[in-house]
Amino acid sequence: MEIYISINGVLRNFIQKFEYMYDKEFINSEPQNIDDNFEYRIKYPIQNNKLSDSFIFQNDSEFDNFTYIDYVLELFGHSSISSMATVNELNTLIYKYPKHNFTLIGVDEFGKAKPSTLFFLSKYGFLLNNIKFILSKDINDEWKKCDIWITDDQKIIGKCPKNKMAIKFNTQYNQHFPYGHEINNISKIEELCLKSWENTITSMSMRLLKFVARITDLKGLMKRKNQKDKMVNLY
């Protein structure tokens, strides 16, 4: 089974750091090159669906420079972890379920955001072998490659196919949309889906073994019948 886990929100408290750096750069200082009619401000409650809706910038270029150039290491490398138990809970799942493939997913991490994210993961001791960086436009294609996706992102959850499972990881920034499958910590993944998948696989294996046994018995019966028919023909 292929399980995707989004880095932002689930593992990394990216928005908390973003708010801190935005406040430091624009609210509690005197920014340069600012239009006289423009006001930097934060719209509360902060929501994670589009950061530029909550953190007001003069334009998209200013948002991109702030995120991916000026404060890329601070945001992607030095954000706090979602909870102190996250590392142990995720590493424990990897150890308990070696047959499942866990992959960490970074979405829209451009330029030096990637090495900064790798620094974040190494700093906190995550043991996963698989880390993947994707673009938002490729979310539909990525759903074809996984069975379960744990994320705080409404866009990812909204594109979940009917034969897959999306799990909403609750944070203070995504309470604006409800979802059927929700967890508050990584350890709940096991309770919600992994055990049921293990039971399903075991049940399917047992049914397959019984089917094979019936086929084997049928072949044996046909072989004995053929041998009996040959003996009759000899006489």
DRENTI-230838 format. One record per atom (N, C-alpha, C): x, y, z; residue in three letters. Coordinates in steps of 0.05 Angstrom, whole numbers, padded with zeros to 5 digits, always signed. Layout:
! residues N
XYZala...
***
This chain:
! residues 235
+00017-00024+00000met+00000+00000+00000met+00018+00025+00000met+00011+00044-00017glu+00026+00069-00019glu+00012+00091-00003glu+00026+00103+00017ile+00014+00123+00034ile+00030+00149+00031ile+00016+00170+00023tyr+00029+00196+00021tyr+00023+00212+00047tyr+00043+00227+00056ile+00040+00245+00079ile+00050+00272+00072ile+00033+00292+00072ser+00041+00319+00066ser+00059+00330+00088ser+00080+00344+00080ile+00099+00355+00100ile+00087+00379+00114ile+00077+00399+00099asn+00066+00422+00112asn+00040+00415+00126asn+00036+00425+00150gly+00012+00420+00165gly+00014+00395+00181gly+00020+00372+00168val+00021+00346+00183val+00046+00344+00199val+00069+00351+00187leu+00095+00349+00201leu+00106+00376+00209leu+00102+00396+00192arg+00115+00422+00196arg+00094+00444+00200arg+00097+00460+00221asn+00079+00482+00226asn+00088+00506+00210asn+00084+00505+00184phe+00095+00525+00166phe+00081+00552+00170phe+00055+00551+00174ile+00040+00577+00176ile+00047+00592+00201ile+00051+00579+00223gln+00059+00592+00247gln+00085+00609+00243gln+00105+00596+00229lys+00130+00610+00223lys+00125+00633+00203lys+00107+00628+00184phe+00101+00648+00164phe+00090+00673+00177phe+00072+00669+00195glu+00059+00691+00210glu+00081+00707+00225glu+00098+00693+00238tyr+00120+00705+00254tyr+00138+00723+00236tyr+00146+00712+00213met+00165+00726+00196met+00150+00749+00182met+00125+00746+00175tyr+00110+00767+00162tyr+00107+00790+00182tyr+00099+00784+00206asp+00096+00804+00227asp+00122+00819+00232asp+00144+00805+00233lys+00170+00817+00237lys+00178+00835+00214lys+00173+00827+00190glu+00182+00841+00166glu+00165+00865+00160glu+00138+00862+00163phe+00120+00883+00152phe+00104+00898+00174phe+00097+00884+00195ile+00079+00897+00215ile+00096+00913+00235ile+00117+00900+00246asn+00132+00913+00267asn+00158+00926+00256asn+00157+00934+00231ser+00180+00949+00220ser+00169+00968+00199ser+00187+00982+00186glu+00178+01002+00166glu+00188+00992+00138glu+00171+00977+00124pro+00179+00967+00098pro+00184+00989+00078pro+00203+00984+00061gln+00210+01003+00040gln+00195+00997+00014gln+00195+01015-00004asn+00183+01012-00031asn+00153+01004-00028asn+00139+01017-00011ile+00111+01011-00006ile+00094+01034-00017ile+00072+01027-00030asp+00053+01046-00040asp+00040+01060-00016asp+00036+01086-00018asp+00024+01101+00004asp-00004+01092+00012asp-00018+01080-00008asn-00046+01072-00003asn-00047+01042+00005asn-00024+01029+00008phe-00024+01000+00014phe-00019+00996+00044phe-00032+00976+00055glu-00029+00969+00083glu-00023+00939+00086glu+00000+00932+00097tyr+00005+00904+00104tyr-00012+00897+00128tyr-00025+00873+00126arg-00042+00865+00148arg-00047+00835+00145arg-00056+00823+00167ile-00063+00795+00168ile-00093+00792+00173ile-00106+00777+00156lys-00134+00772+00159lys-00139+00748+00176lys-00152+00752+00199tyr-00158+00729+00217tyr-00187+00721+00213tyr-00193+00695+00217pro-00175+00673+00224pro-00158+00665+00199pro-00133+00659+00204ile-00115+00650+00182ile-00124+00623+00172ile-00126+00621+00146gln-00134+00595+00133gln-00112+00586+00115gln-00109+00560+00112asn-00086+00549+00097asn-00092+00544+00067asn-00116+00551+00058asn-00123+00545+00030asn-00107+00562+00011asn-00102+00587+00017lys-00085+00605+00001lys-00074+00626+00019lys-00048+00625+00024leu-00036+00642+00044leu-00038+00672+00037leu-00037+00678+00011ser-00038+00706+00003ser-00066+00718+00008ser-00086+00702+00015asp-00112+00712+00023asp-00112+00721+00052asp-00094+00709+00068ser-00093+00715+00096ser-00070+00735+00102ser-00048+00733+00087phe-00026+00751+00090phe-00025+00769+00066phe-00030+00795+00070ile-00033+00813+00047ile-00007+00824+00038ile-00001+00819+00012phe+00023+00829-00001phe+00014+00848-00024phe+00033+00864-00033gln+00027+00883-00054gln+00021+00869-00080gln+00035+00846-00085asn+00030+00831-00110asn+00041+00803-00106asn+00037+00786-00126asp+00047+00758-00125asp+00077+00756-00124asp+00090+00774-00138ser+00120+00774-00138ser+00131+00779-00110ser+00119+00797-00096glu+00128+00802-00069glu+00124+00778-00051glu+00101+00765-00054phe+00096+00740-00039phe+00117+00719-00045phe+00123+00715-00071asp+00142+00695-00079asp+00170+00701-00069asp+00178+00726-00070asn+00204+00734-00060asn+00206+00730-00030asn+00186+00737-00016phe+00185+00733+00013phe+00187+00703+00020phe+00172+00686+00006thr+00170+00658+00013thr+00194+00642+00003thr+00203+00646-00021tyr+00223+00628-00034tyr+00251+00640-00037tyr+00254+00666-00029ile+00281+00678-00031ile+00289+00690-00005ile+00275+00710+00004asp+00283+00725+00028asp+00284+00709+00054asp+00263+00692+00057tyr+00261+00677+00082tyr+00257+00647+00078tyr+00268+00637+00056val+00264+00609+00049val+00275+00590+00070val+00298+00595+00081leu+00309+00577+00101leu+00294+00579+00127leu+00287+00604+00135glu+00271+00607+00160glu+00244+00593+00158glu+00231+00595+00135leu+00204+00583+00133leu+00205+00553+00129leu+00221+00543+00111phe+00221+00515+00104phe+00241+00498+00121phe+00261+00511+00132gly+00281+00497+00148gly+00278+00499+00178gly+00268+00523+00187his+00267+00528+00215his+00239+00530+00227his+00219+00523+00212ser+00192+00522+00223ser+00191+00500+00245ser+00173+00503+00264ser+00171+00483+00285ser+00157+00458+00275ser+00160+00437+00290ile+00147+00412+00283ile+00118+00414+00293ile+00100+00400+00279ser+00071+00402+00286ser+00065+00394+00315ser+00079+00374+00325ser+00077+00367+00353ser+00102+00351+00360ser+00110+00351+00386met+00134+00337+00394met+00132+00307+00390met+00108+00296+00390ala+00105+00267+00387ala+00105+00258+00358ala+00104+00276+00339thr+00102+00269+00311thr+00124+00251+00301thr+00149+00257+00308val+00171+00242+00298val+00169+00213+00307val+00166+00209+00333asn+00164+00182+00344asn+00141+00166+00333asn+00118+00180+00330glu+00094+00166+00320glu+00098+00157+00291glu+00109+00174+00274leu+00113+00167+00246leu+00135+00145+00244leu+00157+00148+00258asn+00178+00128+00256asn+00169+00101+00266asn+00151+00101+00286thr+00140+00076+00297thr+00122+00062+00276thr+00106+00078+00261leu+00090+00066+00240leu+00107+00054+00218leu+00128+00067+00211ile+00146+00056+00190ile+00158+00029+00199ile+00165+00028+00225tyr+00177+00003+00235tyr+00156-00019+00237tyr+00131-00013+00245lys+00111-00033+00249lys+00099-00043+00223lys+00100-00027+00202tyr+00087-00035+00177tyr+00107-00033+00154tyr+00127-00050+00153pro+00148-00049+00133pro+00138-00055+00105pro+00115-00069+00103lys+00104-00075+00076lys+00090-00051+00063lys+00084-00031+00079his+00072-00007+00068his+00093+00013+00060his+00089+00028+00039asn+00108+00047+00030asn+00099+00076+00037asn+00113+00089+00055phe+00107+00116+00064phe+00124+00136+00048phe+00111+00157+00037thr+00125+00177+00023thr+00117+00205+00033thr+00137+00221+00039leu+00132+00249+00047leu+00129+00266+00023leu+00109+00284+00023ile+00103+00300-00001ile+00106+00330+00006ile+00123+00344-00010gly+00125+00373-00009gly+00112+00384-00033gly+00094+00403-00030val+00078+00415-00052val+00087+00443-00057val+00094+00448-00083asp+00102+00475-00091asp+00125+00486-00075asp+00146+00471-00073glu+00170+00480-00058glu+00191+00485-00080glu+00195+00511-00085phe+00212+00519-00107phe+00240+00528-00097phe+00260+00525-00115gly+00286+00535-00109gly+00298+00522-00084gly+00308+00539-00066lys+00322+00530-00042lys+00302+00520-00021lys+00276+00520-00027ala+00257+00508-00008ala+00262+00478-00005ala+00270+00465-00026lys+00275+00436-00025lys+00298+00429-00005lys+00322+00440-00008pro+00343+00433+00011pro+00336+00443+00039pro+00321+00465+00041ser+00313+00474+00068ser+00294+00454+00081ser+00276+00442+00065thr+00258+00421+00075thr+00274+00396+00084thr+00294+00389+00068leu+00310+00366+00076leu+00325+00371+00102leu+00334+00396+00105phe+00346+00404+00131phe+00326+00401+00154phe+00302+00410+00150phe+00281+00407+00170phe+00277+00378+00178phe+00274+00360+00158leu+00269+00332+00163leu+00292+00319+00177leu+00317+00326+00169ser+00340+00314+00182ser+00344+00324+00211ser+00337+00349+00215lys+00340+00361+00241lys+00323+00347+00262lys+00299+00339+00254tyr+00280+00326+00272tyr+00282+00296+00272tyr+00298+00285+00255gly+00303+00256+00256gly+00282+00238+00243gly+00269+00248+00222phe+00250+00230+00207phe+00265+00209+00192phe+00255+00184+00193leu+00270+00161+00182leu+00259+00151+00156leu+00241+00166+00143leu+00230+00156+00118leu+00251+00157+00096leu+00250+00138+00078asn+00268+00137+00055asn+00258+00153+00032asn+00231+00157+00031asn+00219+00169+00007asn+00209+00197+00012asn+00220+00216-00003ile+00212+00244-00002ile+00207+00253-00031ile+00184+00266-00035lys+00177+00273-00063lys+00167+00302-00063lys+00176+00317-00083phe+00167+00345-00086phe+00150+00346-00112phe+00126+00357-00109ile+00107+00358-00131ile+00096+00386-00134ile+00082+00391-00157leu+00069+00416-00161leu+00039+00413-00157leu+00025+00434-00150ser-00004+00433-00146ser-00019+00422-00170ser-00009+00429-00194lys-00022+00421-00218lys-00021+00391-00223lys-00003+00377-00208asp+00001+00348-00212asp-00013+00331-00191asp-00030+00344-00174ile-00043+00329-00153ile-00060+00306-00163ile-00075+00310-00185asn-00092+00289-00196asn-00075+00265-00204asn-00052+00271-00217asp-00034+00249-00226asp-00023+00234-00202asp-00016+00248-00181glu-00005+00236-00157glu-00025+00218-00143glu-00051+00225-00144trp-00071+00207-00132trp-00072+00180-00146trp-00063+00179-00171lys-00062+00153-00185lys-00040+00135-00174lys-00021+00146-00160lys+00002+00131-00151lys+00001+00124-00121lys-00020+00133-00107cys-00022+00126-00078cys-00049+00116-00071cys-00051+00103-00048asp-00076+00092-00038asp-00089+00110-00017asp-00072+00122+00000ile-00080+00139+00022ile-00063+00164+00022ile-00076+00187+00027trp-00060+00212+00029trp-00069+00227+00054trp-00050+00231+00073ile-00056+00246+00097ile-00046+00274+00093ile-00064+00294+00096thr-00058+00321+00089thr-00076+00340+00104thr-00068+00365+00106asp-00085+00386+00117asp-00097+00404+00095asp-00092+00397+00071asp-00098+00413+00047asp-00125+00406+00035asp-00142+00425+00033gln-00169+00420+00021gln-00167+00414-00008gln-00148+00425-00023lys-00146+00420-00051lys-00140+00390-00056lys-00121+00379-00040ile-00114+00351-00043ile-00137+00333-00036ile-00151+00339-00014ile-00173+00323-00005ile-00196+00324-00025ile-00201+00347-00037gly-00223+00351-00056gly-00219+00335-00082gly-00194+00328-00088lys-00188+00313-00112lys-00185+00283-00108lys-00192+00274-00084cys-00189+00245-00077cys-00209+00229-00094cys-00199+00209-00109pro-00217+00191-00124pro-00234+00174-00105pro-00256+00163-00115lys-00274+00147-00099lys-00261+00121-00088lys-00242+00110-00103asn-00229+00085-00095asn-00204+00089-00078asn-00199+00114-00069lys-00176+00121-00052lys-00186+00132-00026lys-00167+00137-00008met-00175+00149+00018met-00158+00174+00024met-00172+00196+00029ala-00159+00220+00039ala-00165+00223+00069ala-00145+00231+00084ile-00148+00234+00113ile-00140+00263+00120ile-00158+00278+00131lys-00153+00305+00138lys-00139+00306+00165lys-00116+00320+00165phe-00100+00324+00190phe-00109+00351+00200phe-00121+00352+00223asn-00133+00376+00234asn-00111+00395+00245asn-00113+00420+00238thr-00096+00441+00249thr-00114+00465+00255thr-00103+00485+00268gln-00120+00509+00273gln-00125+00525+00248gln-00112+00518+00226tyr-00114+00533+00202tyr-00133+00521+00181tyr-00144+00497+00186asn-00161+00484+00166asn-00188+00476+00178asn-00197+00492+00198gln-00224+00486+00210gln-00247+00497+00193gln-00241+00510+00171his-00262+00521+00154his-00275+00500+00136his-00264+00476+00135phe-00278+00455+00120phe-00278+00428+00135phe-00301+00415+00137pro-00302+00389+00150pro-00297+00367+00131pro-00291+00343+00142tyr-00286+00319+00125tyr-00292+00294+00141tyr-00299+00273+00127gly-00308+00248+00140gly-00286+00235+00156gly-00261+00234+00144his-00239+00221+00157his-00220+00242+00168his-00219+00245+00194glu-00202+00266+00206glu-00186+00254+00229glu-00161+00264+00232ile-00143+00256+00254ile-00130+00281+00265ile-00121+00278+00290asn-00108+00301+00303asn-00078+00294+00308asn-00070+00269+00305asn-00042+00262+00308asn-00036+00238+00290asn-00011+00234+00284ile-00002+00213+00266ile-00010+00185+00275ile-00009+00180+00301ser-00015+00153+00311ser-00043+00143+00304ser-00061+00161+00299lys-00089+00154+00293lys-00091+00142+00265lys-00070+00144+00248ile-00071+00132+00222ile-00075+00102+00225ile-00060+00090+00244glu-00062+00061+00248glu-00090+00053+00255glu-00103+00068+00273glu-00130+00061+00282glu-00150+00064+00259glu-00146+00085+00243leu-00166+00092+00223leu-00165+00074+00198leu-00140+00067+00189cys-00139+00053+00164cys-00120+00029+00162cys-00097+00030+00175leu-00077+00010+00170leu-00086-00018+00180leu-00098-00019+00204lys-00107-00045+00214lys-00129-00056+00196lys-00147-00039+00187ser-00169-00049+00170ser-00157-00059+00143ser-00137-00045+00133trp-00124-00055+00108trp-00110-00081+00113trp-00097-00085+00136glu-00084-00110+00142glu-00105-00132+00144glu-00127-00127+00157asn-00148-00147+00159asn-00160-00154+00132asn-00163-00133+00115thr-00174-00138+00089thr-00156-00155+00072thr-00130-00149+00073ile-00110-00165+00058ile-00109-00194+00068ile-00110-00197+00094thr-00110-00225+00106thr-00135-00240+00097thr-00158-00227+00098ser-00183-00240+00089ser-00182-00248+00060ser-00172-00230+00043met-00169-00236+00015met-00150-00259+00010met-00129-00260+00025ser-00109-00281+00022ser-00121-00308+00030ser-00137-00308+00051met-00150-00333+00060met-00170-00343+00039met-00185-00324+00028arg-00205-00332+00007arg-00190-00343-00018arg-00168-00330-00024leu-00152-00340-00047leu-00141-00368-00042leu-00131-00373-00018leu-00121-00400-00011leu-00143-00421-00013leu-00167-00414-00003lys-00189-00433-00005lys-00197-00438-00034lys-00196-00417-00050phe-00203-00420-00079phe-00182-00439-00092phe-00157-00434-00086val-00136-00451-00098val-00139-00480-00089val-00146-00483-00064ala-00150-00511-00053ala-00173-00525-00068ala-00195-00510-00073arg-00217-00522-00088arg-00209-00529-00116arg-00194-00512-00129ile-00185-00517-00156ile-00167-00542-00157ile-00149-00544-00136thr-00131-00567-00134thr-00146-00593-00130thr-00167-00592-00113asp-00183-00616-00109asp-00198-00623-00134asp-00208-00603-00149leu-00222-00609-00173leu-00204-00622-00194leu-00179-00612-00196lys-00160-00623-00215lys-00154-00652-00207lys-00151-00657-00181gly-00146-00684-00172gly-00168-00703-00179gly-00193-00693-00175leu-00217-00709-00181leu-00218-00716-00211leu-00212-00696-00228met-00213-00700-00257met-00191-00720-00265met-00168-00718-00252lys-00146-00736-00259lys-00153-00765-00252lys-00165-00769-00229arg-00173-00796-00221arg-00195-00807-00239arg-00213-00790-00248lys-00234-00798-00266lys-00223-00806-00293lys-00203-00791-00303asn-00191-00798-00328asn-00176-00825-00326asn-00163-00829-00304gln-00148-00854-00300gln-00168-00878-00299gln-00191-00873-00286lys-00211-00894-00284lys-00223-00900-00312lys-00228-00879-00328asp-00238-00883-00355asp-00219-00899-00372asp-00193-00893-00369lys-00173-00908-00384lys-00173-00938-00377lys-00176-00944-00351met-00177-00971-00342met-00201-00986-00354met-00224-00972-00355val-00248-00984-00366val-00244-00990-00396val-00232-00971-00410asn-00227-00975-00439asn-00209-00998-00444asn-00190-01004-00427leu-00172-01026-00430leu-00187-01053-00430leu-00208-01055-00415tyr-00223-01079-00413tyr-00246-01080-00434tyr
***
